[in-house]
Amino acid sequence: MAVVVCCRSDYPLIHMETTLQHVLAAATAQRRTFAIISHPDAGKTTLTEKLLLYSGLIRTAGMVRGRKGGKVTASDWMGMEQERGISITASAMQFPYKDAVINLLDTPGHQDFSEDTYRTLTAADSAIMVIDAAKGVEAQTRKLFTVCRMRKIPVLTLINKMDLPGRQPLDLMTEVEQALDIQASAVNWPIGSGSDFVGIVNREDGHVRLFGRTAPGGASKVTVSELMLAELGASGRVSQDTLMQLEHDLELLEIAGNQFARERFLQGLVTPVFFASALTNFGIESFLDAFVDLAPAPGSRLADLETGGEISVDPIEAPFSAYVFKLQANMNPKHRDSTAFLRICSGRFERDMVVKHHRLDREIRLSRPHSMVAQERSRIEEAFPGDIIGIINPGIFSIGDTISVSGGFNFKPLPQFQPEIFARVRPSDVGKRKTFDKGMAQMAQEGTVQIMRSLNDGDQLVAAVGRLQFDVLQYRLRHEYRVETILDPLPYTCSAWLEGDPATFKAPSASMLVKDQRDRVVVLFGDTLMKTIGRDRNPEHILRDMG
Ligand code: GDP
């Protein structure tokens, strides 16, 4: 009798737990958390908009418009972004696409970029690299790709603007391989180009999609007729020349092209390549389908145990854990507060849950969480691995902080990137020194800029990876702290962290030794030649490019 009672009372509990575990596993498998990397103007905003169009979230494209017409993207927050019509800070959007739940991390689309861009990539499980078919691999794409490679983030390549006259597809493939030192494997191939770009063929199964007319600017989904490659000649849609070019390219790819294997893609060894036009929607839907298929769901993340050693935190097996990858103050004038953006690494998040803040070694309640869809803040009740949540930050979060239910570990520290521009900043009104110092401390904590101090005289200077960070610093000091500042640029263009005794370091001319916020010694150089000389002259020391 007792046994029966025991079973009866146990059963619902066990059942509930397995159901929760099941929900967590299913939600995790659905998640695709990614960022788009591209050079400005390659089509990131347009592609984002088409994602929303094909997800059904917007019915007509044109709501999230490019900056050309002076309109701003939906993720623009700060007044400065609106004044300039550029998206500076990285945010995240969540929306469903077919069976998947997409978390799109928004990376700044301006020429200049900042450490925020880099840090945002650490929260992504994959990246889409958008390349302009006429321009090929451009500078900013190259930099962002390097970060993906370092973080072992798999990258899909979308060659965009195929509706405009561009370079030969085979040329573009070669350029991707050579400029980025990765194997490129074409998944589909364009049929015609420029105004003759009429369709794509899937290389694996010879399935052809021919596109119909679309509303101006691809405002609505494009109609597609499907056939097999062998039927293309008889379709009457392509010229003999186009057909011959296509057969020639496909044959060459067959002989010399790289085979695609998902395993190798996940290891970052090969990038699948797709051709499309985000403007006309040609090839966009099949690209998105392939993306959802190929891109990884959230996986395990490495962490350092507080007792020494490492653990791998499994998104489903481990209880709730997350880390802060971005801090932002005053995102919305109506809510003058700071928000910490967390990427969930494991377990199920519930509103009001109490978790351990590992660095502060105390418990905190996660109340008022929100997710971001464009300018709206929507309250969230629960979230899963791969999701990004914004938590009101009463000054307790720093970049890289880990929180979890269990405690005892810290996710690997986020890399610091080598600053390339440096300046001295001071308040124009010396009477505002105290407020200025307070503002600077806050900006440094949020990672807007890095603060460094001269090893000689302790003089303070600011460092950043992009010029825009200085503009943001001055703007925020003016608007949030009412302090006008004077910025004197310093003549250094690169830097490196120094390992070894700074007293015995033979500094080349026009260089300077400073300490960063974590008290590590950094050498600032006038140019890369001086850095090379610095390395050559000091074989006993190590100059590291990333901290
Ligand atoms: P972003 O800077 O990467 O976000 O680029 P945008 O999406 O704002 O695009 C830059 C410009 O290129 C805009 O004028 C777009 O309309 C245009 N554009 C984007 N994709 C395409 C495309 O596939 N074909 C053509 N013809 N224009 C495009």
Residues whose N, C-alpha, C, O or C-beta is under 5 A from the ligand:
A	BS01	GDP	H39 P40 D41 A42 G43 K44 T45 T46 L47 G66 R67 K68 G109 N160 K161 M162 D163 L164 A276 S277 A278 L279 T280
